[in-house]
C-alpha cells in the first residue's frame, strides 16, 4: 500500500522550487490538493504508475535536500524556541516591553 508521508508536504514548502515543475505539480496535487493517484494521472494524461514513480522520486529528492541542508528541521526548532520564549515571558510579568516585543517579532517571523 502506498501511504502518504505528510512530512513531504512540509518539505515541499521549503524545497519545492528546487524540483522540476512536473515533480512539484504532482506533489502539490497529491499533498496539498489531496488528489488520488488516478485523479493526478487523468489530469496529466499519464498512468497511475507514472504518478506513483514521480511522487517517489520527488519525495526522495526532498528528503535528500533536508538531510543535507536541514532547513525544515531548523525552522521547526526555531519555532519551538520562540514559543517557549513567549511562554516564559508570559510567566514573568516584569519583563521589559522591548524584550517582549523582540520575542513576539521572533515568533511572528517563524510562523
TILUMMAR-82304 format. One record per residue: residue number from 1; y, x, z of N, C-alpha, C, CB in turn. Coordinates in Angstrom, 2 decimals, padded with zeros to 5 digits. Atoms other than C-alpha are relative to their C-alpha. Glycine has a CB too. Layout:
REM residues N
    n  n_north   n_east     n_up  ca_north  ca_east    ca_up  c_north   c_east     c_up  cb_north  cb_east    cb_up
  NUM        Y        X        Z         Y        X        Z        Y        X        Z         Y        X        Z
...
//
This chain:
REM residues 111
    n  n_north   n_east     n_up  ca_north  ca_east    ca_up  c_north   c_east     c_up  cb_north  cb_east    cb_up
    1  -001.20   000.85   000.00    000.00   000.00   000.00   001.24   000.88   000.00    000.01  -000.96   001.23
    2  -001.27  -000.73   000.14    003.47   001.21  -000.88   000.98  -000.60   000.99    000.56  -000.08  -001.46
    3  -000.90   000.51  -001.02    005.68   000.85   002.21   001.37   000.66  -000.12   -000.58   000.23   001.40
    4  -001.37  -000.52   000.06    009.43   001.27   002.36   000.27   000.91   001.19    001.01  -001.14  -000.03
    5  -000.48  -000.91  -001.03    010.74   004.24   004.29   001.51  -000.24   000.07   -000.35   001.53  -000.33
    6  -001.40   000.42  -000.06    014.08   002.83   005.41   000.95   001.17   000.20    000.19  -001.00   001.12
    7  -000.85  -001.18  -000.12    015.37   006.32   006.17   000.50   000.43  -001.38   -000.77   001.16   000.68
    8  -000.41  -000.36   001.37    015.52   006.83   002.38   001.29  -000.73  -000.36   -001.13  -000.34  -001.02
    9  -001.24   000.73   000.25    018.18   004.12   002.17   001.19   000.68   000.66   -000.12  -001.43   000.50
   10  -001.04  -000.73  -000.72    020.18   006.06   004.74   000.34   001.31  -000.73   -000.44   000.29   001.45
   11  -000.21  -001.26   000.72    019.69   009.35   002.88   000.68  -000.23  -001.35   -001.32   000.72  -000.21
   12  -000.63   000.34   001.28    020.75   007.64  -000.34   001.52  -000.04   000.16   -000.52  -001.36  -000.52
   13  -001.45   000.02  -000.26    024.19   007.13   001.21   000.58   001.41   000.01    000.29  -000.70   001.34
   14  -000.49  -001.37  -000.10    024.50   010.87   001.82  -000.14   000.79  -001.29   -000.71   000.72   001.10
   15   000.33  -000.88   001.12    022.89   012.40  -001.22  -000.16  -000.73  -001.34   -001.26   000.74   000.30
   16   000.23   000.79   001.21    022.79   009.62  -003.81   000.69   000.55  -001.24    000.45  -001.39   000.22
   17  -000.75  -000.52   001.15    025.41   011.25  -006.03  -000.66   001.22  -000.63    001.41   000.35   000.41
   18   000.69  -001.17   000.53    023.15   014.27  -006.48  -001.14  -000.42  -000.95   -000.56   000.86   001.15
   19   001.09   000.50   000.83    020.39   012.16  -008.04   000.48  -000.38  -001.40   -000.67  -001.20   000.66
   20  -000.34   000.50   001.32    020.27   011.23  -011.69   000.38  -001.48   000.13   -001.18   000.19  -001.02
   21  -000.43   001.40  -000.06    021.82   007.86  -012.46  -001.19  -000.95   000.07    000.87  -000.35  -001.21
   22   001.18   000.86   000.03    018.42   006.35  -013.19  -000.70  -000.04   001.36   -000.98   000.48  -001.08
   23   000.64  -000.04  -001.32    016.88   007.50  -009.89   000.85  -000.70   001.04   -000.26   001.45   000.42
   24  -000.91   000.63  -000.96    019.95   006.41  -007.95  -000.04  -001.52  -000.16    001.45   000.52  -000.18
   25   000.03   001.44   000.27    019.87   002.99  -009.63  -001.28  -000.63   000.54    000.12  -000.27  -001.50
   26   001.28   000.53  -000.46    016.17   002.48  -008.89  -000.02  -000.08   001.53   -001.17   000.86  -000.52
   27  -000.02   000.03  -001.46    016.60   003.43  -005.23   000.97  -001.04   000.53    000.36   001.38   000.55
   28  -000.98   001.01  -000.40    019.68   001.23  -004.96  -000.59  -001.40  -000.12    001.28   000.12  -000.84
   29   000.67   001.30   000.17    017.77  -001.74  -006.36  -001.04  -000.23   001.09   -000.66  -000.09  -001.38
   30   001.13   000.15  -000.91    014.82  -001.09  -004.09   000.44  -000.10   001.46   -000.95   001.17  -000.16
   31  -000.38  -000.04  -001.42    016.54  -000.28  -000.79   001.20  -000.86   000.34    000.29   001.42   000.40
   32  -001.21   000.75  -000.32    019.96  -001.92  -000.98  -000.04  -001.44  -000.49    001.21   000.69  -000.59
   33   000.07   001.37   000.53    019.29  -004.94  -003.20  -001.32  -000.67   000.34    000.19   000.02  -001.51
   34   001.30   000.51  -000.44    015.73  -005.38  -001.85  -000.80  -000.65  -001.13    000.19  -001.00   001.12
   35   000.79   000.51   001.12    014.23  -005.95  -005.29  -001.42   000.57   000.09    000.65   000.38  -001.36
   36   001.38  -000.47   000.03    010.46  -005.67  -005.73  -000.18   000.98  -001.16   -000.99  -001.19  -000.13
   37   000.30  -000.91   001.10    008.84  -003.09  -007.98  -000.03  -000.75  -001.32   -001.35   000.71   000.24
   38   000.07   000.81   001.23    008.16  -005.84  -010.52   001.38  -000.40  -000.49   -000.85  -001.25   000.24
   39  -001.35   000.40   000.39    011.75  -007.03  -010.50   000.78   001.18  -000.58    000.76  -000.59   001.21
   40  -000.68  -001.19   000.51    013.05  -003.49  -010.99  -000.56   000.37  -001.37   -000.15   001.18   000.98
   41   000.65  -000.32   001.28    010.53  -002.85  -013.76   000.50  -000.93  -001.10   -001.53  -000.11   000.13
   42  -000.50   000.97   000.99    011.63  -006.01  -015.54   001.46   000.29  -000.36   -000.14  -001.44   000.54
   43  -001.43  -000.30   000.22    015.31  -005.11  -015.13   000.18   001.23  -000.90    000.72   000.22   001.34
   44  -000.14  -001.25   000.74    014.79  -001.62  -016.55  -000.86   000.06  -001.27   -000.36   001.15   000.89
   45   000.86   000.01   001.17    012.15  -002.52  -019.14  -001.06   001.08   000.04    000.82   000.15  -001.23
   46   001.06  -001.00  -000.17    009.51  -000.17  -017.73  -001.13  -000.64   000.82    000.54   001.29   000.70
   47   001.13   000.51  -000.79    006.18  -000.57  -015.91   000.27   000.12   001.49   -001.28   000.75  -000.37
   48  -000.09  -000.11  -001.46    005.77  -001.09  -012.18  -000.35   001.42   000.44   -000.94  -001.03   000.68
   49   000.43  -001.36  -000.34    004.01   002.28  -012.07   001.14   001.00  -000.22   -001.23   000.40  -000.84
   50  -001.13  -000.89   000.27    007.03   003.98  -013.63   001.05  -000.12   001.10    000.63  -000.32  -001.38
   51  -000.97   000.23  -001.08    009.28   002.42  -011.00  -000.50   000.66   001.28    000.23  -001.52   000.24
   52   000.59  -000.59  -001.20    006.92   003.48  -008.23   000.12   001.52  -000.02   -001.49  -000.42   000.13
   53  -000.11  -001.45   000.13    006.87   007.06  -009.52   001.44   000.48   000.14   -000.56   000.45  -001.34
   54  -001.42  -000.36  -000.14    010.67   007.15  -009.82   000.44  -000.06   001.46    000.87  -000.94  -000.85
   55  -000.35   000.13  -001.43    011.03   005.93  -006.24  -000.58   001.17   000.77   -000.53  -001.35   000.58
   56   000.63  -001.13  -000.68    008.57   008.59  -005.08   000.72   001.31  -000.25   -001.43   000.11  -000.43
   57  -000.69  -001.25   000.35    010.29   011.43  -006.95   001.40   000.06   000.60    000.08   000.15  -001.52
   58  -001.36   000.03  -000.54    013.77   010.36  -005.91  -000.02   000.13   001.52    000.71  -001.31  -000.42
   59   000.13  -000.10  -001.45    012.67   009.95  -002.29  -000.32   001.43   000.42   -001.10  -000.96   000.52
   60   000.33  -001.40  -000.29    011.15   013.42  -002.33   001.24   000.89  -000.14   -001.10   000.50  -000.95
   61  -001.25  -000.77   000.17    014.45   014.82  -003.66   000.93  -000.18   001.18    000.71  -000.41  -001.29
   62  -000.89   000.27  -001.13    016.41   013.12  -000.89  -000.51   000.68   001.27    000.13  -001.52   000.23
   63   000.57  -000.66  -001.18    014.02   014.40   001.78   000.20   001.52  -000.08   -001.51  -000.33   000.12
   64  -000.21  -001.43   000.19    014.26   017.92   000.32   001.45   000.38   000.34   -000.33   000.41  -001.45
   65  -001.41  -000.27  -000.28    018.06   017.80   000.43   000.30  -000.08   001.49    000.89  -000.97  -000.77
   66  -000.23   000.14  -001.44    018.03   016.57   004.01  -000.64   001.15   000.77   -000.55  -001.35   000.51
   67   000.65  -001.14  -000.65    015.55   019.28   005.01   000.85   001.26  -000.11   -001.39   000.25  -000.60
   68  -000.79  -001.21   000.23    017.80   021.96   003.52   001.40  -000.08   000.58    000.08   000.28  -001.49
   69  -001.41   000.13  -000.40    021.24   020.59   004.39   000.19  -000.66   001.37    000.76  -000.79  -001.04
   70  -000.07   000.67  -001.29    020.70   018.29   007.37   001.25  -000.81   000.26   -000.13   001.00   001.05
   71  -001.26   000.74  -000.19    023.88   016.28   006.77  -000.20  -001.32   000.73    000.65  -000.25  -001.33
   72   000.24   001.30  -000.63    022.41   012.93   007.78  -000.32   000.17   001.48   -001.14  -000.75  -000.72
   73   000.35  -000.24  -001.40    020.93   014.34   010.99   001.24   000.40   000.80   -001.08   001.11   000.11
   74  -001.24  -000.39  -000.68    024.24   015.98   011.90   000.93  -001.19   000.19    000.73   001.11  -000.79
   75  -000.83   001.20  -000.10    026.06   012.73   011.19  -000.48  -000.88   001.15   -000.02  -000.79  -001.33
   76   000.55   000.83  -001.07    023.72   010.79   013.48   000.27   000.62   001.37   -001.52  -000.19  -000.20
   77  -000.25  -000.68  -001.26    024.10   013.40   016.21   001.48  -000.11   000.40   -000.41   001.49  -000.10
   78  -001.44   000.11  -000.27    027.91   013.35   015.92   000.34  -001.42   000.44    000.82   000.38  -001.24
   79  -000.23   001.40  -000.35    027.86   009.56   016.06  -000.43  -000.28   001.44   -000.75  -000.93  -000.97
   80   000.49   000.19  -001.37    025.77   009.59   019.26   000.92   000.67   001.01   -001.43   000.55   000.13
   81  -000.90  -000.72  -000.91    028.04   012.18   020.85   001.32  -000.74   000.17    000.27   001.43  -000.53
   82  -001.26   000.75  -000.06    031.16   010.17   020.00  -000.17  -001.24   000.87    000.47  -000.39  -001.41
   83   000.23   001.20  -000.81    029.66   007.02   021.52  -000.20   000.36   001.47   -001.22  -000.77  -000.53
   84   000.20  -000.46  -001.38    028.57   008.93   024.62   001.34   000.38   000.63   -000.98   001.20   000.04
   85  -001.32  -000.38  -000.49    032.06   010.40   025.00   000.83  -001.24   000.33    000.73   000.87  -001.04
   86  -000.75   001.23  -000.27    033.62   006.94   024.73  -000.53  -000.72   001.24   -000.06  -000.93  -001.21
   87   000.54   000.67  -001.18    031.23   005.53   027.32   000.39   000.75   001.27   -001.54  -000.11  -000.10
   88  -000.45  -000.77  -001.16    032.10   008.37   029.71   001.47  -000.25   000.29   -000.23   001.50  -000.23
   89  -001.43   000.27  -000.20    035.79   007.74   029.14   000.24  -001.39   000.56    000.76   000.17  -001.32
   90  -000.12   001.35  -000.56    035.28   004.06   029.89  -000.27  -000.01   001.50   -000.97  -000.96  -000.71
   91   000.31  -000.10  -001.43    033.80   005.02   033.26   001.13   000.68   000.77   -001.30   000.77   000.21
   92  -001.07  -000.76  -000.65    036.66   007.40   034.06   001.34  -000.63  -000.37   -000.04   001.51  -000.42
   93  -001.22   000.77   000.28    039.82   005.32   034.34   001.26   000.86  -000.02    000.15  -001.10   001.03
   94  -001.22  -000.81  -000.12    042.25   008.20   034.98   000.19   000.98  -001.15   -000.03   000.76   001.30
   95  -000.11  -000.92   001.14    041.77   009.99   031.65   001.29  -000.27  -000.75   -001.22  -000.14  -000.95
   96  -001.24   000.14   000.73    044.96   010.67   029.74  -000.17  -000.75  -001.31    000.60   001.36  -000.26
   97   000.07   000.81   001.22    045.78   008.48   026.78  -000.26   000.85  -001.24    001.29  -000.79  -000.18
   98   000.23  -000.88   001.15    045.73   011.45   024.38  -001.49   000.31  -000.17    000.79   001.30   000.15
   99   001.43  -000.28   000.04    042.13   012.26   025.28  -000.76  -001.23  -000.48   -000.51   000.44   001.39
  100   000.66   001.24   000.42    041.07   008.64   024.91   000.25  -000.26  -001.48    000.51  -001.19   000.85
  101  -000.33   000.22   001.41    042.86   008.37   021.56  -000.80   000.95  -000.90    001.51   000.19  -000.23
  102   000.78  -000.97   000.78    041.15   011.54   020.31  -001.47  -000.41  -000.08    000.13   001.41   000.62
  103   001.40   000.45  -000.01    037.75   010.19   021.35  -000.19  -001.21  -000.90   -000.45  -000.33   001.43
  104   000.09   001.17   000.86    038.42   006.89   019.61   000.12   000.37  -001.47    001.08  -001.01   000.38
  105  -000.12  -000.47   001.37    039.50   008.70   016.46  -001.29   000.65  -000.49    001.16   000.99  -000.12
  106   001.29  -000.60   000.34    036.29   010.72   016.52  -001.04  -001.07  -000.28   -000.49   000.92   001.13
  107   000.96   001.08   000.19    034.22   007.58   016.91   000.27  -000.76  -001.29    000.04  -000.97   001.19
  108  -000.38   000.68   001.25    036.12   005.92   014.05  -000.40   000.83  -001.21    001.52  -000.28  -000.03
  109   000.28  -000.89   001.12    035.61   008.95   011.81  -001.47   000.04  -000.37    000.48   001.39   000.32
  110   001.43  -000.09   000.28    031.84   008.87   012.14  -000.67  -001.35  -000.19   -000.68   000.74   001.12
  111   000.61   001.32   000.26    031.32   005.16   011.59  -000.22  -000.20  -001.45    000.87  -001.12   000.53
//
